[in-house]
Amino acid sequence: MGTGLLVFVWVLQTVYLVMRIVAHLDMSFFTLSEYLLLFSWLLVTISLVMSRFFRIEFIVFFVNVIGFAVLALNLFGISEGTSLERWEVAKKLLYVHVSFMICAYAALTISAIFAGMYLFLHNRLKEKVWTQSVRRLPSLAVIDVWMYRSALVGTPLLALSLAVAVTSILTEGRYSLLLDPKVVASFIALALFIWTVLKRKVLDVPSWKTARMILLSYALLLLNVLMNQASSFHSWS
């Protein structure tokens, strides 16, 4: 499904670029927005080729995260004029960032809940403690599947949200925000989630270790929420 949607995006971008080239064959007439769209199209093309011939899935994912950030910036317009115009672009990008972040938090919260359930049931079974709570829980296999699937959904959403956030910061020109504690903590949490998914997929680590890593990563996300008072990232909004 993801590959099909990516092909659909590539077709739309290709049609638009062909129309623009036919409209003015002289490349000097291309605007900054069109150059960035060409760059985004090239990234999508490369990712499709890699997906078809090389099967380097995680490289394809990161390439498309960058391509999405460029496309989002194009979608809401490139402004090189007044600070008010740049603010309008940043505000539109903020809507996308918040939407993706809410969805990411929802999926990762569900994953953390399943991770807590897994560790609880795993410990009870090891200690051979049969309580009513244990009997009402699903099996470890079922919990494990939904814990991992929720993390697989939430991690890309978190990556896309942060990509749009960085694009918004660069658009507004407030580069110092890239070193803001909240931004740094968000990327550390994302790195932990990616590392957890990678270890589970590639190294086939035990599920209880995956559950602990998910809870640790989610705890960092919660700490990130509590850092609003010490952060200047959201104060401008």
Contacts in CASP RR format, 6 or more apart in sequence:
PFRMAT RR
TARGET T0000
AUTHOR 0000-0000-0000
METHOD contacts of the structure
MODEL  1
MGTGLLVFVWVLQTVYLVMRIVAHLDMSFFTLSEYLLLFSWLLVTISLVM
SRFFRIEFIVFFVNVIGFAVLALNLFGISEGTSLERWEVAKKLLYVHVSF
MICAYAALTISAIFAGMYLFLHNRLKEKVWTQSVRRLPSLAVIDVWMYRS
ALVGTPLLALSLAVAVTSILTEGRYSLLLDPKVVASFIALALFIWTVLKR
KVLDVPSWKTARMILLSYALLLLNVLMNQASSFHSWS
3 48 0 8 1.000
3 51 0 8 1.000
6 44 0 8 1.000
6 47 0 8 1.000
6 48 0 8 1.000
6 51 0 8 1.000
6 64 0 8 1.000
7 48 0 8 1.000
9 44 0 8 1.000
9 71 0 8 1.000
10 41 0 8 1.000
10 44 0 8 1.000
10 45 0 8 1.000
10 48 0 8 1.000
13 37 0 8 1.000
13 40 0 8 1.000
13 41 0 8 1.000
13 44 0 8 1.000
14 41 0 8 1.000
16 37 0 8 1.000
17 34 0 8 1.000
17 37 0 8 1.000
17 38 0 8 1.000
17 41 0 8 1.000
20 30 0 8 1.000
20 34 0 8 1.000
24 30 0 8 1.000
30 38 0 8 1.000
31 78 0 8 1.000
32 78 0 8 1.000
32 80 0 8 1.000
33 74 0 8 1.000
33 77 0 8 1.000
33 78 0 8 1.000
36 70 0 8 1.000
36 73 0 8 1.000
36 74 0 8 1.000
36 78 0 8 1.000
37 70 0 8 1.000
37 71 0 8 1.000
37 74 0 8 1.000
39 67 0 8 1.000
39 70 0 8 1.000
40 67 0 8 1.000
40 70 0 8 1.000
40 71 0 8 1.000
40 74 0 8 1.000
43 63 0 8 1.000
43 64 0 8 1.000
43 66 0 8 1.000
43 67 0 8 1.000
43 70 0 8 1.000
44 64 0 8 1.000
44 67 0 8 1.000
46 63 0 8 1.000
47 60 0 8 1.000
47 63 0 8 1.000
47 64 0 8 1.000
50 56 0 8 1.000
50 59 0 8 1.000
50 60 0 8 1.000
50 63 0 8 1.000
51 57 0 8 1.000
51 60 0 8 1.000
58 198 0 8 1.000
61 156 0 8 1.000
61 159 0 8 1.000
65 156 0 8 1.000
65 159 0 8 1.000
65 160 0 8 1.000
65 163 0 8 1.000
66 163 0 8 1.000
68 160 0 8 1.000
68 163 0 8 1.000
68 164 0 8 1.000
69 163 0 8 1.000
69 164 0 8 1.000
69 166 0 8 1.000
69 167 0 8 1.000
70 167 0 8 1.000
72 93 0 8 1.000
72 96 0 8 1.000
72 163 0 8 1.000
72 164 0 8 1.000
72 167 0 8 1.000
73 89 0 8 1.000
73 93 0 8 1.000
73 167 0 8 1.000
73 171 0 8 1.000
76 89 0 8 1.000
76 92 0 8 1.000
76 93 0 8 1.000
76 96 0 8 1.000
77 89 0 8 1.000
78 89 0 8 1.000
79 85 0 8 1.000
79 86 0 8 1.000
79 88 0 8 1.000
79 89 0 8 1.000
79 171 0 8 1.000
86 171 0 8 1.000
86 172 0 8 1.000
86 173 0 8 1.000
87 172 0 8 1.000
89 168 0 8 1.000
89 171 0 8 1.000
89 172 0 8 1.000
90 168 0 8 1.000
90 169 0 8 1.000
90 171 0 8 1.000
90 172 0 8 1.000
93 164 0 8 1.000
93 165 0 8 1.000
93 167 0 8 1.000
93 168 0 8 1.000
93 171 0 8 1.000
94 168 0 8 1.000
94 237 0 8 1.000
96 164 0 8 1.000
97 161 0 8 1.000
97 164 0 8 1.000
97 165 0 8 1.000
97 168 0 8 1.000
100 157 0 8 1.000
100 158 0 8 1.000
100 160 0 8 1.000
100 161 0 8 1.000
100 164 0 8 1.000
101 157 0 8 1.000
101 158 0 8 1.000
101 161 0 8 1.000
103 154 0 8 1.000
103 157 0 8 1.000
104 154 0 8 1.000
104 155 0 8 1.000
104 157 0 8 1.000
104 158 0 8 1.000
104 161 0 8 1.000
105 221 0 8 1.000
107 150 0 8 1.000
107 151 0 8 1.000
107 153 0 8 1.000
107 154 0 8 1.000
107 157 0 8 1.000
108 150 0 8 1.000
108 151 0 8 1.000
108 154 0 8 1.000
108 155 0 8 1.000
108 158 0 8 1.000
108 193 0 8 1.000
108 214 0 8 1.000
108 217 0 8 1.000
108 218 0 8 1.000
108 221 0 8 1.000
109 218 0 8 1.000
110 146 0 8 1.000
110 150 0 8 1.000
111 147 0 8 1.000
111 148 0 8 1.000
111 150 0 8 1.000
111 151 0 8 1.000
111 154 0 8 1.000
111 214 0 8 1.000
111 218 0 8 1.000
112 214 0 8 1.000
112 215 0 8 1.000
112 218 0 8 1.000
114 143 0 8 1.000
114 144 0 8 1.000
114 146 0 8 1.000
114 147 0 8 1.000
114 150 0 8 1.000
114 211 0 8 1.000
115 147 0 8 1.000
115 210 0 8 1.000
115 211 0 8 1.000
115 212 0 8 1.000
115 214 0 8 1.000
115 215 0 8 1.000
115 218 0 8 1.000
116 211 0 8 1.000
116 215 0 8 1.000
117 137 0 8 1.000
117 143 0 8 1.000
117 147 0 8 1.000
118 140 0 8 1.000
118 143 0 8 1.000
118 144 0 8 1.000
118 147 0 8 1.000
118 207 0 8 1.000
118 208 0 8 1.000
118 211 0 8 1.000
119 208 0 8 1.000
119 211 0 8 1.000
119 212 0 8 1.000
119 215 0 8 1.000
120 137 0 8 1.000
121 134 0 8 1.000
121 137 0 8 1.000
121 140 0 8 1.000
121 143 0 8 1.000
122 140 0 8 1.000
122 207 0 8 1.000
122 208 0 8 1.000
122 211 0 8 1.000
124 130 0 8 1.000
124 131 0 8 1.000
124 133 0 8 1.000
124 134 0 8 1.000
125 134 0 8 1.000
125 140 0 8 1.000
137 143 0 8 1.000
140 207 0 8 1.000
144 207 0 8 1.000
144 210 0 8 1.000
147 207 0 8 1.000
147 210 0 8 1.000
147 211 0 8 1.000
147 214 0 8 1.000
148 197 0 8 1.000
148 200 0 8 1.000
148 210 0 8 1.000
151 193 0 8 1.000
151 196 0 8 1.000
151 197 0 8 1.000
151 214 0 8 1.000
152 197 0 8 1.000
154 193 0 8 1.000
155 190 0 8 1.000
155 193 0 8 1.000
155 194 0 8 1.000
155 197 0 8 1.000
158 186 0 8 1.000
158 189 0 8 1.000
158 190 0 8 1.000
158 193 0 8 1.000
159 190 0 8 1.000
159 194 0 8 1.000
162 186 0 8 1.000
162 187 0 8 1.000
162 190 0 8 1.000
165 183 0 8 1.000
165 186 0 8 1.000
166 178 0 8 1.000
169 175 0 8 1.000
169 177 0 8 1.000
169 178 0 8 1.000
169 183 0 8 1.000
174 236 0 8 1.000
177 183 0 8 1.000
177 232 0 8 1.000
177 233 0 8 1.000
180 231 0 8 1.000
180 232 0 8 1.000
180 233 0 8 1.000
181 227 0 8 1.000
181 230 0 8 1.000
181 231 0 8 1.000
182 224 0 8 1.000
182 227 0 8 1.000
182 228 0 8 1.000
182 230 0 8 1.000
182 231 0 8 1.000
182 233 0 8 1.000
182 234 0 8 1.000
183 231 0 8 1.000
183 233 0 8 1.000
185 220 0 8 1.000
185 223 0 8 1.000
185 224 0 8 1.000
185 227 0 8 1.000
186 221 0 8 1.000
186 224 0 8 1.000
188 220 0 8 1.000
189 217 0 8 1.000
189 220 0 8 1.000
189 221 0 8 1.000
189 224 0 8 1.000
192 213 0 8 1.000
192 216 0 8 1.000
192 217 0 8 1.000
192 220 0 8 1.000
193 214 0 8 1.000
193 217 0 8 1.000
195 213 0 8 1.000
196 210 0 8 1.000
196 213 0 8 1.000
196 214 0 8 1.000
196 217 0 8 1.000
199 205 0 8 1.000
199 209 0 8 1.000
199 210 0 8 1.000
199 213 0 8 1.000
200 210 0 8 1.000
228 234 0 8 1.000
END
